[in-house]
Amino acid sequence: MATVAELLTVPGLAGLVEPLTAVALDRRVESVTVLEDLHALSTSPPDSLVVVTETASRDAVGYRLDMLLRQASSRDVAALALVREPLPRLNRTAVELAQRGNLALLRLAPGLGLARAVIAIHRELSGGIGRLLARAQACLALVDEAERLQLSLPALVERVEEALGAEVRLGPPPSGRRWLSTPILVDGDPGLAVSTPGDGTDADTIRRLLLHRLAAAAERLERARQRAAEVPVQTRAELLTELLVREPQASRDLVRRARQLGIPIDGWHVVVRLELENLAELRPNDEVGAFNLAQLATRVAMESARSTGGTWNRAGTGSTILLVRSWQTEVGPELQAEVAAAADLVIGRIRARIPRLALRCGVGGVHVGSTGLRTSAMEARAAIAAALTTGRQNAAVRFDSTGLRRVLLQWYALDDARDSVARLLEPLDRLGERRSREAIRTLRAYLDAHLSISRAAEMLGLHRNTVAYRVQRILELLGVDPQDPEQCLMLQLACRARQL
């Protein structure tokens, strides 16, 4: 049996059979009969759906329709289906008679064909393999159409579920029930599945074949979606990667292209550096497998970062992933903590997909412009060094965190490091102890303020012009380029080490 409403969704009938009123759509139907003569309704069994032929339907108007409804109610008929074009207009008496008799009134489009409609309804009511085969055939046609239209996976599953007349789930099957399930393998990752209830009969073979066809289509649709989404991301990633490795003076064209691609290169940036440590161990002697794992980690990292909100781009190659969080308007250094929290989320989701993967993560500071982007990337690398030295794994380490201070102490304890700092700051040391200390303090404030004279002046409690003059004099003495992120980072480390 099926309800009247369920029969309206039968493949081949959907859209061609519609209710004329909202009455008795939940009524159960046990059989289907054809009525060629309006006076022969007495042979129709109770709980049947009576299809009135096109010729007889033309006569079922006004008083004759009212009489037909009275006879159908007396026979406890479940539904009457008229073959009419255009839609018949029902008078108030007809609607009241249908309500009183709990009788559904339907309209069949003339183009449907009487035999086709009756066969489809009978097959649905009979159930069994015939019904399932008809619905599976409709599902296959929908899958083919979905691939042609490049529908999303949820939209495809929703359509198949409606055509099959049974629950179809995008995800693993629930426990405690007999379910059939087929994984959706994208890049070898069994992260998704399609599932539907089974009954332990031979019909499960048809259901399994349908699930395999649906999973294969889902794999192709998902790969197509990922490729479409990855093309602009890949282009931006390649450009950002090149921008971070090229010398500042040679990167003007890259900056211009970054603006054209919509990268907020002139805004404020924080770089998160992720290093995948043990890819080779997870896929020994399998370079392709290791590459696929790196690609999966990169995709999960980007999706996870974007789920936290804001503007994110990525860069990096091989086992190194760089995530760049950007803002169009000026932001303060306190947002580094927000990005570090997002980085911890990213790490957790990557490890949920690749449980045995070990990661190191460094988070740079907040800096402005293309130079600031490079500076934050250098700081993120320094934070990775802190993570290595302190043994921190699978957690974000922020530049200038206590971990980095410990690394600086250990680094500055080395003779070579102290010699490097001494050579770098020698021009300032020649000014004398007091003036040297003052110069280093001013330089550190300027660097910590991301090259902002105004902010450095606030930190030092001095007038802006005083700080501007001192910074200009210091940079001249040192002979360094403040737009070079490597020189800036080395100066910052030297100032911090000297003040430990």
N, C-alpha and C positions, 0 to 999 in steps of 0.2 A: 504493500500500500504506500501511497504518498499523499501529501496534502495538495490542495489546489495550487497554493503558492509555489510548492516545489515543482509541480508540473510546468509552471510558467518558465522555469529555468532549464528545462530539458534541452540538450543540444539539438539543434534543428528547429526548435519551437521558440526559443528565446527571442523576443522582439517581434515575433509574428503572432503570438497569442497574448492578449492583454485583458485585464478585468474591466468590465463596464461599470462596476460598483465595487466598493471595498467590503462587500458582504461575503461571509463564509469562506474566506480565503484559507482559513486554517482547517477546513473540513477535510476529512480523510476520504480518498477515492479508492474504490476496490476494483472497478472495471470500466471499460469504455464501450459505448454502443453508438451506432449511427441511426439517425432518425430521418427518413425520407418523406414521411407523411405525418403532419401535425396531429392526426387523429390516432396514430399508432403508438403513442407514448406509454400506453398501458403495458407494453411488453418490456419496458426498460426496468432493470433490477434496481433495488435500493442501493444507495451509496455509489451510484455510477456517474460517470461523466458522459453526457449525451451530446454528441456532435450533430447538429442540424445541418443537413445538406444546403448547398447554396440556393437551390430552387425553393426548398421549404423555408429557408431563412428569409427570403424575399416576402413570403406570405406572413411571417410572424411579426406583424406590426399592429399597433393599436389594441383593439379588443382581442384579436387572435393571439397576440403575445401574452395578454393577461390570462387568457384561458390556458395557454401552454404552461405558464408559470404555476397556475393553480393545480393543473394535473401533475406537474413535476413535484410540487410540494406534497401532494397526496401520495405519490409513489416514493417519497423520501429520496428523490434524486439529489446527488451532491452538487452537480454543476450542469449548466446548459451552455453550449458553445455555438454561437451563431456565426455563419460565414457571411460577412457583410462588408461592403465598401460603398460609401464612406461609413464612418462611425454612426450607428443608429442612435437616435435621440430617445431616451427612455422617459416616459411620463411618470408622474409621482406615484400612480397606482402600481406600475410595474416595479418600482424600487421598493415600495412597501410590501408587495407580495413576496419579493425576493428576501427581504428582511424577515418577514413572518415565517417563511418556510426554510430559513437558513440555507438558502440556495445561492450558489455563486453564478454570476452571469459573465460569460467570456465572449470575446470576439476573436475569430480567426481571420487573418488576412486572406483574401481570395487566392493570392499567389502561392500560398503555402501548399495547397493540394490536400484534398480530403484524405486520400490513402496514406500519404506521407505523415499527416498529423496523427491519424488513428494508429498507425504502426509504431510511431515514436512513443505515443502515450501508452499503448499496450506493452511495449518493451520495457518502459520505465516501471509500470505497475507489476510486471511479471518478475522483475529483478533477475538475479542470477548472472551468468556469464554474458548473456546477450546484452543486458543493460550495461554492464561494465565495459564491454567491448565498444559499444556505441559512445559512451562517455569518454573512454580512452582515445578513441579516434578523434573526437572533438578536441580533446586536450592536445593531441599531437599537432592538429591544425593551428591551435593557438600558440604552441611553442614555436612553430615555423614562422608564424606572423610576428611573434615577439622578437625573434632574432632579426627579422627583416627590419622591424621598426626600432631596434636597439632599445627595448624597454629596460627598465631597472629590474633587479632581481625581485624586490617585493611586489612590483606590479605584475610580473610574470607569474609568481606564485599565487597571487590573489586571483588571477584569471583562471589558472589551472584548477584551483580549489573550487571555484564556482562551477566550472564545466564538469569536474569529476563528481561533484555532489558529496564530497567528503573532505575532512580537514587535511590540509597540506601545510606542513610547518617548515619554515626556513630556519633550521637549527637542529640540534640533536633531539632524538625522541625522548619523551618523558618516561620515567620509570613506572613500573607497576602495570603497564598495559602492553598488549601485543602490537608493536609498531614495526614498520619496515622503514629502512633508512639507507640512503646512498650519499657518500661524501662528495662535496664539491671541491675538487683539487685545483687550486690556482697556484702555479709555481711550486707544486709539490706540497703545498701547505693545506692540511685537512682542517681548515678553520671553520668551514661551514658544511651543512648537510641539508638534504631535503628528506622529509619524513612524512608518512601517512599511516593511518591505522590499518592493520591486517586482520584477517579472520581465521587464518590457519587452513584455508581451503585452497583449491587449485586457482581461485581468482587472485591469490597473492602473486602468482607468476606474472599476470598481466600488470598488477600494480608495480612489481619490481621493474619490469621492462619500462614502464612509464617513468618511474623515478630515475632510471639510468638515462633515459632520453632527456628528461628535465635537467638532471645534473650536468649532462654534457653541454646543453644549451646555456645553463647558468655559468659554467666555466668560461665559455666563449664570450658571453656578455660581460662577465666580470673582467676578463682580460682586456676586452675592448674599452671598458670604462676606465680601467687603470691606465691604459695607453693614452687615451684621450686626456685624462687628467694629468698624466706625467709629462706630456710634450712641453707645455709651457713651464712646468716645474723643472724639467730637465734642462731646458734652455737657460732659465734663471740660475740653476745650480752650476752649470758649466761657467757662466759668466762670473758669478760670485767667486767660484774657485779660482779662476784666472785672476780676478781682481785682488784676491788675498795673497797671491804668490808673486805678482808682478811688482816691480819697483814703483813707488808713488809717482815719480816724474814721468813714467811711461804708461800711466793708467788713465789718462784723460779720455781717450776714446771709449774705454770700458765703462767709465762713469757715465758718459753720455748714453751709451747703449743701455745701461742699467735703468736710467730714467725713462727711456723709451719702452722698456719692458714693464714699467710700473713698479720697479723696486724703489722703495723710499730711501734712496741712497743718501739724501741730504738730511735725513732725520736722525734720531738717536737710536743707538743699537746696543744690544747685548748678545754676545756670541756664546753658544753652548757647544763645547767640543766633546764628542763621544768617541772613544776608541774601543773597538771590538777586539778583545785580547786573544781569544783562543779559537778563532774560526778554523785554523788549520787542524787543531786537535779535534774539533767537532766533526770535521770532514777530512780525515787523513787521506792523502793521496787522491783527493777529489777536488780539483780546482773549480770545476763547474758547480759542484755542490756548495763549496765555500762561497763562491760568488753569489749563488742564489740566496744563501742565508744572509749575506750582507745586504742584498737588495730587499729582502723581506724586512730586515731590521731597519733599513732606511725608510721604507714605506710606513712601517708601524710608527717610527719616530716622528715622521712628518704629520701623520694623521693624529697622533696623540698630542703633539704640540699644538696643532691647530684647534683641537677640541677644547683647549684652555682659553681660547679667544685671542683676539689681536692679530697682528700681521706677522707671519712667519715665512721665512725662506730657508733654503738649505744649500749647502755646498759640501765639498769634501770628495775624496776618492778612496776606493779600496775599503779598508777596514776603519777609516776615519769619517765620521759624520759631523758636519758643522750645521747647527741650527741657529738662525739669526732672527731674534725678536726685535722688531722695529716700531718706532713711534714717529708720527709726523710732527707732533708738538714737543716742546722741551719737557723732559722728565728728570727726576732726581735720582741719585745713586741708590735710594732705598728700593727701587724697583728691581734691583739685582736679586733681592731675596725672593720676589715674586717669580722671576724667571728660574731661579734655582728650584723652587717648589714644582714648577712645570717640568723641569728636567728630571726630578725624582719620579714624577708621574710617568714620563716617557720611559725611564729605565724600567719601572715596574711593568709596564705593558710590553716592552720588548722581551723581558725575561719570562713573562707569562706565555708568550708565543714561542720563545726559544729558551727553555728553562736552564740549560747548562751553559748558556753564554755568559761570559764574564766581561764586564764593562768598567772603564775608567771614565770619569766625567769631570770636566772643568767648566766653570762659568766665569766669563770675563766681566768687567765692569761696564757701566753705562757711559758711552762716548758718542760724539756727534760727528756726522759726515763720513766720507769715505776713509779719511785718515782715522777717525774714531772707530770705524768698523775693523780696520786692521789692528788697531791698538787692543780692542776687546778680544780679537782672535788671539793675539799674542798673550794676553792675560789668561785666556782660557787654557792655552798651552802651558803656561806657568802653573796654573792650578792643577793641571794633570800631573805635572812634576811633583807637586805637593802630595797628590793622591798616591803616587808611586812610592814616594819616600815614607809616607806615614802608613802605607798599607791599606788605604781606604779603597774599597772596591764596591761597585754597584750602588754608588751614592754620589750625589753632586757635591763638588768641592768648589767653593767660591774663591775667586782671587781676593786676597787680603783677609782671608779667614784665618783662624788660629792655626789651621794646618799649614798655610803658606808661611806664617810667621816662624813656625818650627823649621820649615825648609830653609828659610832665609838664615836662621841661626846656624843650621848645619852647614849651609853653603858658605856663609861668611867665616866660618871657622877654618875653612881651607885656605892655605897660603896663596894659591893661585887666585882665588876669589878676592882676597883682601888686596892683592897686588893690582887686580883689574880695577877695583873700586878706587884705589889710591891713584892710579894713572888717570882714570876718568875724571876724578874730582880734584886733581892736582892744581889746575888753574885757580880754583876757589880756595884751596888750602893755602896758597901763596898770599892770600889777602890777610892772613893772620887769624888767630883762633876765634875771636869774637865775630869778625866780619864773615869768616868762613861759615861759622855756625848759622849766622843770620841768612847768608846766601843759600845754604842748603835747605834751611827751613822754608824760605820763600820759594825755592825751586820745587820742593816737594808739594807745597800747597798748590802751586800752579799746575803741576802734573796731576795731582789728585782731583783738582777741579776741572779736569779734561780740557786744559788749555784756556780756561775762562779767567780773564783778568778780574772781572767783577766778583766772581765767586771766590777766587783766591783772596781778594782784598777783604771780603767778609770773613773768611776763615782766619785771616791774620789780624783782623781788626785795624787795618790801615786804609789810607786813602787809595782810590783806584790808580791815580797818577803815580803815586809812590811805588806801587807794586809793578805797574807797567814799566817804569824806568828801571827798577831792579831786575826784572825778568829780561829785559832787552840787554842790559849789561852782562848778566850771567850767561845768556846764550852766546853772546859775542866772545866772552872769555873761554867758554867751553868749545866753541866752534862746532855746534851741533845743529841739526835741522829738526825743529819741533814737529814738522809734518811727517817725519820718518818714524813709523810706529816702533821699529826695532830700537832705534836710538832712544825714543821716549821711554820704552819699557826698561831698557838698561839703566837709564838715568833714574827712573823711579825705584828700581830695585837697589841701585847704589845709595840713593838718599835714605831709603828705608833701612838698609843694612847699616849705614853709618849711624842712624839714630836708634838702633836696637839697644 
